[in-house]
Amino acid sequence: MSYADGWAALQLEMPSRIPRTEYSAESHWDLIHAVTGRDVTPQSSPEVQTAARKAFMQAWNYDLCWSVLITHQVFGEMCTRMGHAEYAAGGVDFDTNVRSPFSDPEEVLAFDLWDVFGPQDQSALTAQFEAHYQANCDFYPDGVNMTGIYVTGISGLIDLFGWDLLLLALGMDPQRMGAMLGRYASWMQQFFDALAAADVPVVMVHDDIVWTSGPFYDPEWYRTYLFPHYKSYFAPLRESGKKILYTSDGDYTAFIDDIVATGVHGLILEPMTDMAYIAERYGKTHVFIGNADTRILLHGDRPAIRREVERCMAIGKDCPGFFMAVGNHIPSNTPVENALYYNEVYNELSRR
């Protein structure tokens, strides 16, 4: 029933079971072994890992699979590398390489993607989106799949410039930084137009616009320089009949109303964002996905885990588009027994 329940929730048709998705759990190899019995490790072949991942997703009944196609890779060598802490199992993502093609804030403020990258081949982009969506469907046909864009606005600026130069440039001249974001959005509109032309029903739009503590700059700057571009991005997607799901890490409570006003159909959130506010204001009109706190799975006992699942279910159970998820991932250092108990409580409470 995974696809049926996931699709019903996206259509706000209140499935009898609360659907779910998860993030990173399908790369928690010890958890996968515990659930599926398959022998799989960070050193296993890609074929073994892929088969184990699929078996786990089926066992945990993923109703929707988060996925994007367009990431920082579209910027080639113009990306700033900020290094990466150990997150994935076996530390395979640990990276100490730090470098930037930009040397000062003035270069950031003057940067024009049209000059550097030029126009994109729209038909080729559309074909890439369709191929990505189809590959996702082929891998996991039991749930609702998607394709999408990761570097929508702020996330693209972070990848290009890194946090230090981005914040310096923004603090030096917020108006010019707004103009730079306008050039960025003009170039990125090509990708949204190509996505609108693609034969895919659901799209993911990702943009990390805040920190854990909330907006990293004056909220009015976002409203002046960022959210109008969202409306331009999403207009062709809506006209083509696609469901638009939006993700940001951190606490974007201050911008929930602004983001809904840009035309999205669903909100994906970490536990810092106020899910109760979303349910109260938009629970009958929008999808929302979240938002159990992974820190409770990491450090809490069974009663704490149960309380956290009960909190989420109490907020979302009466909302037709609610999906359960651990809002900030189930990473590989999560105790297996805690993840298993979380899933047990979810299954117990998932029937409406």
Summary of the structure (lengths in Angstrom):
residues: 352
radius of gyration: 20.1
end to end distance: 14.8
largest distance: 56.7
contacts: 1161
relative contact order: 0.14
helix: 53%
strand: 13%
